């Protein structure tokens, strides 16, 4: 007579305590799950967008037009200077008659050779720089290819915790 009523009161008391706290625990768990979903969506979308933008930017260094544009831009000042030098030579030798024409032709050939050497050197430097950039980009893309799957797995592990 004593044991059963005491047991029933203890079980009823424990059930009451459980029922009082169960709603709060359930709400906390649902809130945590919602926050984890929101974080996963935000971080996933932001990270994926940044990754895609960064990779496409890095890949653009391998576009043949990139190299051609860089070389053209680097050669433009030398070409403009060459045109100005030719104009100055023509003005300088123009009033000298036949002797001036011969000297102008010789000076023009020398100037053209110097300009050609300068442009070849400039183009080679630009191509060397681009090759170095491409090597660095290749290494970066290879590293990203190896680390991205692990980063996604780690993010999922963190969000589950």
C-alpha positions as CSV (number, residue, x, y, z in Angstrom):
1,X,0.0,0.0,0.0
2,X,2.9,2.3,0.5
3,X,5.2,1.5,-2.3
4,X,2.7,1.7,-5.2
5,X,1.2,5.1,-4.3
6,X,4.7,6.5,-3.7
7,X,5.9,5.1,-7.0
8,X,2.9,6.6,-8.8
9,X,3.5,10.0,-7.3
10,X,7.1,9.9,-8.3
11,X,6.3,8.9,-11.9
12,X,3.6,11.5,-12.1
13,X,6.0,14.2,-10.7
14,X,8.7,13.2,-13.1
15,X,6.1,13.3,-16.0
16,X,5.0,16.7,-14.9
17,X,8.6,18.0,-14.8
18,X,9.2,16.5,-18.2
19,X,6.1,18.0,-19.7
20,X,7.0,21.4,-18.3
21,X,10.4,21.4,-19.9
22,X,9.7,19.4,-23.1
23,X,8.2,22.3,-25.0
24,X,11.2,24.5,-24.3
25,X,13.7,21.8,-25.3
26,X,11.7,21.2,-28.5
27,X,11.7,24.9,-29.3
28,X,15.4,25.2,-28.6
29,X,16.1,22.3,-30.9
30,X,13.9,23.7,-33.7
31,X,15.5,27.1,-33.3
32,X,19.0,25.6,-33.5
33,X,18.1,23.6,-36.6
34,X,16.6,26.7,-38.3
35,X,19.8,28.7,-37.5
36,X,22.0,25.9,-38.8
37,X,19.9,25.8,-42.0
38,X,20.1,29.5,-42.4
39,X,23.9,29.5,-41.8
40,X,24.4,26.6,-44.2
41,X,22.4,28.4,-46.9
42,X,24.1,31.8,-46.4
43,X,27.6,30.4,-46.1
44,X,27.1,28.0,-48.9
45,X,25.7,30.5,-51.3
46,X,28.2,33.2,-50.4
47,X,31.1,30.8,-50.5
48,X,30.0,29.2,-53.7
49,X,29.5,32.6,-55.4
50,X,32.8,33.9,-54.2
51,X,34.5,30.7,-55.3
52,X,32.9,30.8,-58.8
53,X,33.7,34.5,-59.3
54,X,37.3,34.0,-58.1
55,X,37.9,30.9,-60.2
56,X,36.4,32.5,-63.4
57,X,38.7,35.5,-62.7
58,X,41.7,33.3,-62.3
59,X,40.8,31.3,-65.4
60,X,40.6,34.5,-67.5
61,X,44.4,34.7,-67.3
62,X,44.5,31.8,-69.7
63,X,42.4,33.5,-72.3
64,X,44.6,34.2,-75.4
65,X,42.9,37.7,-75.7
66,X,44.3,38.5,-72.2
67,X,47.9,38.1,-73.4
68,X,47.3,39.9,-76.7
69,X,45.7,42.9,-74.8
70,X,48.5,43.0,-72.3
71,X,51.2,43.1,-75.0
72,X,49.3,45.7,-77.0
73,X,49.0,47.9,-74.0
74,X,52.7,47.5,-73.1
75,X,53.8,48.3,-76.7
76,X,51.6,51.3,-77.1
77,X,54.0,53.9,-75.5
78,X,56.9,52.6,-77.5
79,X,54.9,52.9,-80.8
80,X,53.8,56.4,-80.0
81,X,57.4,57.4,-79.2
82,X,58.6,55.9,-82.5
83,X,56.0,57.8,-84.5
84,X,57.0,61.0,-82.8
85,X,60.7,60.3,-83.4
86,X,60.1,59.7,-87.1
87,X,58.2,63.0,-87.3
88,X,61.0,64.8,-85.7
89,X,63.6,63.2,-88.0
90,X,61.6,64.2,-91.1
91,X,61.4,67.8,-89.8
92,X,65.2,67.8,-89.1
93,X,66.4,66.3,-92.4
94,X,63.7,67.7,-94.6
95,X,65.4,71.0,-95.4
96,X,68.8,69.4,-96.3
97,X,68.0,68.3,-99.8
98,X,69.4,65.1,-101.3
99,X,72.1,64.7,-98.6
100,X,69.4,65.1,-96.0
101,X,67.3,62.4,-97.6
102,X,70.1,59.9,-97.4
103,X,70.9,60.7,-93.8
104,X,67.2,60.6,-93.0
105,X,66.9,57.1,-94.5
106,X,69.9,55.9,-92.5
107,X,68.6,57.4,-89.3
108,X,65.2,56.0,-90.0
109,X,66.6,52.5,-90.3
110,X,68.6,52.9,-87.1
111,X,65.5,54.2,-85.3
112,X,63.3,51.4,-86.6
113,X,65.9,48.8,-85.5
114,X,66.1,50.3,-82.0
115,X,62.3,50.5,-81.8
116,X,61.9,46.9,-83.0
117,X,64.4,45.7,-80.3
118,X,62.7,47.7,-77.6
119,X,59.3,46.3,-78.6
120,X,60.6,42.7,-78.8
121,X,62.1,43.1,-75.3
122,X,58.9,44.6,-73.9
123,X,56.7,41.9,-75.4
124,X,59.1,39.2,-74.0
125,X,58.9,40.7,-70.5
126,X,55.1,40.9,-70.7
127,X,54.9,37.2,-71.8
128,X,57.3,36.2,-69.0
129,X,55.1,38.0,-66.5
130,X,51.9,36.4,-67.8
131,X,53.6,33.0,-67.8
132,X,54.4,33.5,-64.1
133,X,50.9,34.6,-63.4
134,X,49.5,31.6,-65.1
135,X,51.8,29.3,-63.1
136,X,50.6,30.8,-59.9
137,X,46.9,30.6,-61.0
138,X,47.4,27.0,-62.0
139,X,48.7,26.2,-58.5
140,X,45.9,28.1,-56.9
141,X,43.2,26.4,-58.9
142,X,44.8,23.0,-58.2
143,X,44.8,23.8,-54.4
144,X,41.2,24.9,-54.6
145,X,40.3,21.7,-56.4
146,X,41.8,19.7,-53.6
147,X,40.5,21.8,-50.6
148,X,37.0,22.7,-51.6
149,X,35.4,19.2,-51.0
150,X,37.1,19.1,-47.6
151,X,35.9,22.6,-46.7
152,X,32.3,21.6,-47.6
153,X,32.6,18.4,-45.4
154,X,34.0,20.5,-42.5
155,X,31.2,23.1,-42.8
156,X,28.6,20.3,-42.6
157,X,30.4,18.9,-39.6
158,X,30.4,22.3,-37.8
159,X,26.7,22.9,-38.6
160,X,25.7,19.5,-37.3
161,X,27.5,20.0,-34.0
